[in-house]
Amino acid sequence: MSWLPGPAQYMFQRANGIACSAGDTDRHWEVTIVPDAATVIAGATERQGYWGDIAQCSQGECSFELPDGDVLLSASILEPALGESDTERVGEVLRRLAATAAASIHEVDYIDSDLVGAACERYITPEQVDAIVAVDDARLITAFGGWGIPAEVYHVVNGSRMCYYATAEVGGTSYLMITALPAGAWAYEIQDGAPAEVEGAESAKASVGPYAENILDVRVGADWIRLVTYDNGSGAADPRPLAEMIVRSLTVGVAAPQ
């Protein structure tokens, strides 16, 4: 999923579904399929993130939300050559995909995780971020506006969290972003990155994002946790001390306030 690189890219697989994408910023498509459609749709509808079946193309863009039995297929296509007259043709292809998925549902092994439903403070508190980054204004932000099927799958079906620590004002200083994939060791193993040392973690990998972000992927037991910090003179240049606090909180327990 292009909207949030890292653990969230594998959230549909964690939910026993699939996510596929191809292309670039000018021409691309994304297709996701998730089982237990009735539950997913009901939850997203309650949070104003689902508005019924959709099949539409216009001016180079197509959007589809197609339930079929126990699966929900969502698709987003950006293709300049497509228009309103292509809706039926493209929709027929996607409906065949949804029907194939609905006919092939089967039981799979599902690994539980203590991260499911865990609050952000279970990872690290704003006060701990303050102490490590040497600031006194870190705030925890968990409401990002908007909702949709990906948000429903990531936050509710998977029980993951997106935890953002920053100053309170809009456009202020960013300190830390945490995302996670419960029981996501299988996805962690295929990530790129240089081996890193994080006390208490089974494994860690460091990399740099497209905007000079410091990325630290950490495996704790069967779980994958990603930390992103910002080395721009205003944030935390080194995510390792933050990662070690998070690993300690998850494996030993949240440290008492000093």
Residue, then its C-alpha position, 0 to 999 in steps of 0.5 A: m500500500s503506497w499510503l504508508p510504507g512499512p508494516a502497513q504494506y502487509m496489513f491485508q496479508r495479515a488479515n488473510g487477504i491480498a494487496c497488489s499494486a504496480g506503476d508510478t505516480d502518473r499511471h498506477w493501480e492498486v487492488t486489495i481483497v480482504p475476507d470477512a467482508a460483512t464485518v469489515i464493511a460494517g466497521a468502516t461504515e460505522r466510522q464513515g469510511y465506506w459508502g456502499d458499492i462503487a464502480q466508476c471511472s472518469q477522466g483517467e481515474c477509477s475507483f471500485e468497492l466490490p463485495d462478493g460473498d465473504v470478500l471485499l475487493s477495493a481498487s484504485i486505478l490512475e490511467p489517463a486513457l480510461g474514462e466513464s465508458d470504460t467503467e463496465r469493462v474494467g469492473e467486469v475484470l475486477r468482479r471476476l477477481a473478486a469471484t475467484a477470491a470468494a470461491s477460494i477462501h480456505e483456513v490458514d494459520y493465524i499467529d496471535s500477538d500481544l500487539v493486537g489492540a495495544a495502545c501507543e503508550r504501551y510502546i513509549t510515552p510522550e514523557q519518555v520521548d521527551a527524555i530521550v530526545a531532550v525536549d519537553d514538548a512531545r505530544l502523542i497524536t493518534a487521530f489523523g482524519g479520514w477513514g477507509i477500508p485500509a484504515e479499517v484493516y490496519h487499525v481494527v482487523n489487525g489491531s495495529r496502531m499508528c503512533y506519532y509523537a510531535t509538537a502540538e502545533v500544526g506543522g511543528t516538530s516531528y519526533l517519532m512515528i511508530t507503525a507495526l505488524p503484529a506477528g509480522a516477522w515473516a514480512y520483516e525478514i524480506q525488508d532491506g536495511a543494514p543490520a543494526e544492534v538494538e538491545g533486547a530485540e531479536s533483530a534490527k535493520a536500519s535504512v533511510g527514507p526518501y526524505a532523509e528519514n531514519i528508519l529502524d525496523v525491529r523484530v521483537g519475538a514474532d512482531w515487526i515494529r518500524l520507527v521513523t525519526y527525522d534527522n533535519g535538525s529538529g527531530a531525533a537523529d538516532p532512533r536506536p535509543l527510542a527503539e531500546m525503550i520500546v523493546r524494554s516496554l514490550t518485553v520487560g514492562v513499561a518503566a515507572p516515571q522517574 
